[in-house]
Amino acid sequence: MTENGIARRPDSSPIPKETEATLKSIRETLRANPDSVVYIGELATQKDHSSGGDPLFTDMANLDEKNGMILEEIKIFVAPKVPTFPAGKLNKFMDELIPGIKPRYVERARWYTGALDIGKLHFTEDLGSIEETTSATVTIASNDQETVRRAGLFTGETQLESTHKNHLERKIEVWICPDQTSGRKAFEYRRQNPDKFDYGMLPASGVRARLTNAVELFRSV
């Protein structure tokens, strides 16, 4: 039984429990239904957090306590087997694409100014944690200790210690293209222009458009 190009479970089947978002589970889910979903390919970007080429000294200053330290970014490109261009139907396809794995957030597909903004599912995989403890000795010397104390400081030697801890993460984006043709062109463009991201410019039919707004234009490139 299918609905909107996606195989549906019989009504008697149990609802699957929520699965942890991992690259393995997302790949397996996307590839489980080749009659409805085309797995176009994926692009990986490895992050380098070492300092001075020494992996023992991590770049803790760039840690984001809310989002964690991203070690790797994966972009997965997929498309429905049957071309789906209405944004509403494409979003419904996206909502049903990875059942049981909750995305961190969703970018909805939408049409405007004659082009399509690609829908994306964003996931974060927990790869572990990182903790750094630093110790320091602060020595203050002054010939006016009273003024120093009024300023909230103390002369002499003080031992300081601080600990920073955060998650190690893999960022996974699933790009849902409306058909295989535009999907493969979007994939190839991103592969050749990894640093341009959303603001890469693509000439198409005499028009230069942002990559994320150019899916329909890809078809005529």
C-alpha positions as CSV (number, residue, x, y, z in Angstrom):
1,M,0.0,0.0,0.0
2,T,1.4,3.4,-1.0
3,E,0.5,7.0,-0.4
4,N,2.2,10.0,-2.1
5,G,4.9,7.7,-3.4
6,I,5.8,6.3,0.0
7,A,5.1,2.7,1.1
8,R,2.7,2.8,4.1
9,R,2.5,0.1,6.8
10,P,-0.8,-1.8,7.2
11,D,-3.0,-0.3,9.8
12,S,-2.5,-3.3,12.0
13,S,1.3,-2.8,12.1
14,P,2.7,-1.2,15.3
15,I,4.0,2.3,15.2
16,P,7.8,2.2,15.3
17,K,9.5,3.5,18.4
18,E,11.7,6.6,18.0
19,T,15.2,5.7,16.9
20,E,18.3,7.6,17.8
21,A,19.5,9.8,15.0
22,T,22.7,8.2,13.7
23,L,24.2,8.3,10.2
24,K,23.7,4.5,10.0
25,S,20.0,4.6,11.0
26,I,19.3,7.5,8.6
27,R,21.1,5.8,5.7
28,E,19.3,2.5,6.4
29,T,15.9,4.2,6.5
30,L,16.4,6.2,3.3
31,R,17.6,3.1,1.4
32,A,14.9,0.8,2.7
33,N,12.3,1.9,0.1
34,P,14.1,2.1,-3.3
35,D,10.7,1.9,-5.1
36,S,9.8,5.3,-3.7
37,V,13.0,7.1,-2.7
38,V,16.1,7.6,-4.8
39,Y,19.3,7.9,-2.8
40,I,21.3,10.2,-5.0
41,G,24.5,10.4,-2.9
42,E,26.2,12.1,0.1
43,L,28.9,14.6,0.7
44,A,31.1,14.7,3.8
45,T,33.1,17.6,5.3
46,Q,35.6,16.8,8.0
47,K,36.2,19.5,10.6
48,D,39.7,20.2,11.9
49,H,39.7,21.3,15.5
50,S,43.4,20.8,16.1
51,S,45.7,23.7,17.0
52,G,49.1,24.0,15.3
53,G,48.6,20.5,13.8
54,D,48.7,18.9,17.3
55,P,45.5,16.9,17.9
56,L,46.2,17.0,21.7
57,F,45.4,20.8,21.7
58,T,41.8,21.1,20.6
59,D,40.2,24.4,19.7
60,M,38.1,24.7,22.8
61,A,37.6,28.4,22.3
62,N,35.3,27.7,19.4
63,L,33.0,25.3,21.3
64,D,29.3,26.2,21.2
65,E,27.8,25.0,24.5
66,K,24.3,24.8,22.9
67,N,25.3,23.0,19.7
68,G,28.4,21.1,20.7
69,M,31.6,20.6,18.7
70,I,30.8,19.4,15.2
71,L,33.4,16.9,13.9
72,E,31.8,16.1,10.6
73,E,29.1,17.4,8.4
74,I,27.2,15.1,6.1
75,K,24.8,16.2,3.3
76,I,22.6,13.5,1.9
77,F,20.7,14.1,-1.4
78,V,17.5,12.2,-2.1
79,A,14.4,12.6,-4.4
80,P,11.1,10.9,-4.8
81,K,11.0,8.2,-7.4
82,V,8.1,10.0,-9.0
83,P,8.8,13.7,-9.6
84,T,7.0,15.8,-7.1
85,F,7.0,19.6,-7.7
86,P,4.1,21.0,-5.7
87,A,5.7,22.3,-2.4
88,G,2.8,20.9,-0.3
89,K,3.2,17.4,-1.7
90,L,7.0,17.6,-1.4
91,N,6.8,18.6,2.2
92,K,4.4,15.7,2.9
93,F,6.9,13.3,1.2
94,M,9.6,14.8,3.5
95,D,7.5,14.4,6.6
96,E,7.0,10.7,5.9
97,L,10.6,10.1,4.7
98,I,12.3,9.0,7.9
99,P,9.7,7.7,10.3
100,G,10.7,7.2,13.9
101,I,13.8,9.5,13.8
102,K,13.1,13.0,15.0
103,P,15.0,15.7,13.2
104,R,16.5,18.6,15.2
105,Y,14.7,21.0,12.9
106,V,13.1,21.1,9.5
107,E,13.4,23.6,6.6
108,R,10.2,23.4,4.5
109,A,10.2,23.4,0.7
110,R,8.5,26.5,-0.8
111,W,8.0,28.2,-4.1
112,Y,8.6,31.8,-4.6
113,T,9.6,34.1,-7.6
114,G,9.4,31.1,-9.9
115,A,11.9,28.9,-8.1
116,L,11.9,26.3,-5.3
117,D,13.6,26.5,-2.0
118,I,14.8,23.0,-1.2
119,G,13.4,21.3,1.9
120,K,15.9,19.9,4.4
121,L,15.8,17.7,7.4
122,H,18.5,18.4,10.0
123,F,19.8,15.8,12.4
124,T,22.5,15.8,15.1
125,E,24.4,12.5,16.0
126,D,26.0,12.4,19.4
127,L,29.6,11.0,19.0
128,G,30.7,11.4,22.6
129,S,32.1,14.3,24.7
130,I,35.2,16.4,25.2
131,E,36.4,17.9,28.5
132,E,39.3,20.2,29.1
133,T,40.6,21.3,32.5
134,T,43.0,24.2,32.7
135,S,44.9,25.4,35.7
136,A,46.6,28.8,36.1
137,T,48.6,30.7,38.8
138,V,47.8,34.4,39.0
139,T,50.3,36.6,40.9
140,I,49.5,40.2,41.7
141,A,52.2,42.6,43.1
142,S,51.5,46.2,44.1
143,N,52.8,49.0,46.3
144,D,49.2,50.1,47.0
145,Q,47.5,47.0,48.3
146,E,44.5,49.1,49.6
147,T,43.6,50.3,46.1
148,V,44.1,46.8,44.7
149,R,41.6,45.4,47.3
150,R,39.0,48.1,46.6
151,A,39.2,47.0,43.0
152,G,38.3,43.5,44.0
153,L,41.7,42.0,43.6
154,F,44.1,40.4,46.1
155,T,47.9,40.7,46.1
156,G,49.9,37.6,46.2
157,E,49.4,34.3,44.5
158,T,46.0,32.7,43.5
159,Q,45.4,29.3,42.0
160,L,42.6,29.2,39.3
161,E,41.1,26.1,37.7
162,S,38.4,25.9,35.0
163,T,36.7,23.0,33.2
164,H,35.0,23.0,29.8
165,K,32.9,20.1,28.7
166,N,30.8,19.6,25.6
167,H,29.4,17.1,23.2
168,L,31.1,15.8,20.1
169,E,28.6,15.8,17.2
170,R,28.0,14.9,13.6
171,K,25.7,17.2,11.7
172,I,23.5,15.4,9.1
173,E,21.4,17.2,6.5
174,V,19.0,15.4,4.2
175,W,18.2,17.5,1.1
176,I,14.9,16.6,-0.5
177,C,15.0,17.4,-4.2
178,P,11.8,17.2,-6.3
179,D,13.2,14.8,-8.9
180,Q,16.3,12.8,-9.8
181,T,17.5,15.2,-12.5
182,S,17.5,18.3,-10.4
183,G,18.8,16.3,-7.4
184,R,21.8,15.0,-9.3
185,K,22.7,18.4,-10.6
186,A,22.3,19.9,-7.1
187,F,24.5,17.2,-5.7
188,E,27.2,17.7,-8.4
189,Y,27.1,21.5,-7.9
190,R,27.6,21.1,-4.1
191,R,30.4,18.6,-4.7
192,Q,32.3,21.0,-7.0
193,N,31.5,24.1,-4.8
194,P,31.7,22.9,-1.2
195,D,32.5,26.3,0.3
196,K,29.7,28.3,-1.4
197,F,26.8,26.6,0.5
198,D,23.5,28.4,0.2
199,Y,25.1,31.4,-1.5
200,G,26.7,29.6,-4.4
201,M,25.6,31.1,-7.7
202,L,24.6,28.9,-10.6
203,P,24.0,30.2,-14.1
204,A,20.9,28.7,-15.6
205,S,19.1,29.8,-18.8
206,G,20.8,33.2,-18.6
207,V,19.7,33.6,-14.9
208,R,22.0,33.6,-11.9
209,A,20.2,32.3,-8.9
210,R,21.0,31.1,-5.3
211,L,21.6,27.4,-5.2
212,T,18.7,26.8,-2.7
213,N,16.3,28.7,-5.0
214,A,17.4,27.1,-8.2
215,V,16.1,23.5,-8.3
216,E,13.7,24.1,-11.1
217,L,16.4,26.0,-13.0
218,F,18.8,23.0,-12.6
219,R,16.5,21.1,-15.0
220,S,17.4,23.3,-17.9
221,V,21.2,23.6,-17.2
